Amino acid sequence: MEATNAIVLRNCFNEVIKNYLNDFISKEIRPDIAKLERYLIDNNCELPNCEVKKLSNMLAIGQSNLVDIIIRTMSHFNSLPVDRQYSLMKMLQDFYFSSVLAEESLDHYIDVTMSADGFNFNGKFFYRDTFRHEKIKNMKYFLPYIEDKFINEECCICSKEFVQSSFIYEMVCRHAFHFKCLDMWLENNGSCPYCRKDIVSKKAKDSNYFIEDKEDGSKLVLIYILTKPYQYELNDNI
C-alpha cells in the first residue's frame, strides 16, 4: 500500500510540476515582450504597432521555425531595404541580450494546493532558472544575410551558400548557419560546428520534492525545480 501511495504521489507531483512550468514559462516572457516593444517604439523603428508586437514576440519566444513565418506577414518590415532590416534586427537583439536577459538568474516562489488520490496537500514551489543568464554568453542572432556583414558565405553543415536577404543564424563567434542545419546539429552537439566554441542552447530540468509532517497532522510538500544549461555527454562533442 505504501509503495502504491508513493507512486500516486510521484505521478501527482510530476503533473503539477509540468503544469506549473508550462504556465510559468508562458508568463515569464510577457515582461520581455513588453520591454522589446517599448524599445522599438522609443527608437523610432518605422514599423506599425502590429508588426512591433509580432517582432517582439518572435524574439522573446526565440524559435527559429517561427522566423520566416512571421517575417512573411510583416509587409512594412519587408518593404525596408535589407540593410535597414539587418540594423533593426541587430539593434533589437543587442538590447534583448544585454538588457532584457541581464538578470544573473531567475528565482520564483509560489504556494500551491494539489491533490492525489482524493487527498489534498499544501505545497511550496521553489523555482530557479540559470539557463536564462547563459543565453547572454551564447547569443544566437536571427539576421538577414548580407554578404559583407558575415564572415562566411556558406553554411559549413550543408555546404550550401546563403541566399541574399534570407534569415539565418549568427553565433556569438560570428559564424553563420541555416536555421534547420544548426538546430539539428545542436540536438546532439554543444559546440559551434565551425570553430568548436562551446554553445549553450538546450535547457535541462532538475526537480525534487520533500514531504514535511506538520504539527497539526497535515503534510507540506516542498517542490524544487532548477532549469539550467543541458550538459552534453563527452562524446556528444567529438
N, C-alpha and C positions, 0 to 999 in steps of 0.2 A: 504493500500500500504506500509506504513512504517513497519507494522508487517511482511509483506511478504519479504521486503528487509532485515529486521533483520534476518529472518530465512535463507535467501540465504547467507548472510554474515557469520552467525554462521556455516552453513554447509561448506562453503569455508574454514574458518579458521580451522575447525576440520580436514578437509582433508589435509591442508597444515601442520598442527601440526603432523599428523600421518606420512606423507611422510618425513618430516624433521627428526623426531625421528628415523624412520627406517633407513634412510640414515646415520644419525649421529652416531647411536649406532654401525652400521657396521664398520664405520671408526674409532670409538673410540678404538676398540680392536686391531687395527693394530699395534700401538706402543707397546701394551702389548705383542703381539705375537713376535715382533722383540726382545724385551728385554729377553723374555724367551728363544728364540732361541740362542741369544748371550750367555746367562748364561750357557746353556747346552754345547755349543761349548767350551767356556772358561774353563769349569770344566771337560773336557775330559769324556763325557758321554758314550762313546763307541757305539754310535748309528750313522748310516748313516744320511746324511742331510735330506733325505725324511722322516725318522722317527722322526728326531728333529722337523721338521715342523708340522707333524701330532700331536705329543705330545704337542707342544706349542699351536696349535690351539685348541686342546681338552680342555686344562686347561683354556685358555683365554675365550672360549665360556662358559665353566662351566656347560654343560648339561649332566646329568648322563646317559641319554639314548644313548649318543654317545660313552661312555667309552668302553663298551665291543665290539662295532662295530669297533672302531678304533684300540683298542689293538689287536684284532684278525688279523689285517692286518700288524702288525709290527713284522716280523719274527725275526729280530735281538733282539728286546726287549724281545720277548718270549723265546729266547734261553738263556737269562741271568738267573742265579739262582734266586729264588724268593726273597731271602734276598737282592740281589742286586737290583731287581725291586723295592722292598719296599724302600730301602735307596735312590734310584734315584728319585722316586716319592715324597718322603717326603722332600728331599732336594729342589727339584724344587718348590714344593708348599710352603715351608717355605719362599723361595725367593719371590714368587709371592705375598704372603700376606704381607710380611714385607717391600718389596721394590717397587714392581710394583703398588700395591694399596696404597702406602704410602700417597698420597695426601689426605688432610682432606676433600676436596670436589672438584668437577669438575665444572668449570664455562665456559660458552661458549656464544659467541655473534656473530650474523650474520645479515647482511642486506638481505632482500628478496623482490621479486616482486611477487604479487599474483593477481589473477583475480576472479571476482564474477559477474555472470550475465552480462558479457560484459564489466565490469568496471575493470580497473587496479589500484592496490594500492601498495604503497611502505610500507614495513613493517620492523620491527626490532624484532629479536628473542633474548630473554634472557633466557638462559638455565642453571640450577643449579642441580647438582647431589650430594646428600648427602648419597645415598644408597651405593655408591662405598666404602666410608670410613667405613660404618657399617659392610661390609663384612670382614674387618680385625679383628673385635672383635667377629665375628661369623663364624669362619673358618669351612668349610666342606672339609675334605680331601678325595680324591679318592686314596685308597690304597689296595694292595693285602693282603688278610687275611693270617696272620701267627700267630699261636696260642699264642706264648709267647710275641707278640707285642701288644696285645689288652687286655683290662680289662674284656670284656665279650665275651663269646664263642657262644652266640646265639643272634638273633635279638628279642628283647622283644616285638616287634609289632606282629610278626607272630609266635614267639616261635620256630623257626627252627634254627638249628645250622649252622654256617658259613662253607662254603666249603674251604678247604685249597687252597690258591693262587687265589681264586676268588676275584674280586674287590668289595669293599664295602665302605660305608661312615664311616669316623671317625670324630666326632664333636669336638669342642674346649673343651668340658667337658670330652673327651676321650671315650664316649660311641659310640658304632658302630651299624650300621643298614644296611639292604639291601637297595639298591637304590630305588626300587619301593615302598617299605614299608615306608621309610621316606618321599619320595616325596609326597605320598598320605596323610600321616599324616600332613605334613606342609601346605597342601592346606587349612586346617581348624584350625590349631593349631600353636601357636607361641612359643612353648617350647619343650625341649627335653622330649620324652615320658618316659625316664628312670628316670631322676633326676629333671625334670621340670625347668631346667635352660632356661632363655629366649633365643630364637633364632631369628635372623633377616634373613629371607630367601626370602620373597616375596617383590616385588617392587610395589609402588603405584605412581601414576602420578597426579599432580595438574596442571591445566592450566587455564589461564585467558587472556583476551585481552582488550585493551582500544584504542579508536579512537581519534586522535588529529586532529583538523582542523587547517591547515596551513594558513599563511597569503595570499598565492597565490591561495587559494581556494581548494587546494588538501588535501588529507587526509593521515595521517600517522598512521599505525596500529602497536601498541606495544603489542607483544605477550610474555607472561611469562610462562615458564614451569619449574616445580620442580619435580624431581624424588626423592623419599625418601622411607624409610622402611615402609612397609604396617603395619597399626595398626589394630590388630585383635580386634574384639568385645570382651567384657569382658567374655562372656560365651563361646568364642572360646577355651579358655584355661582351662576350667573346666572339 
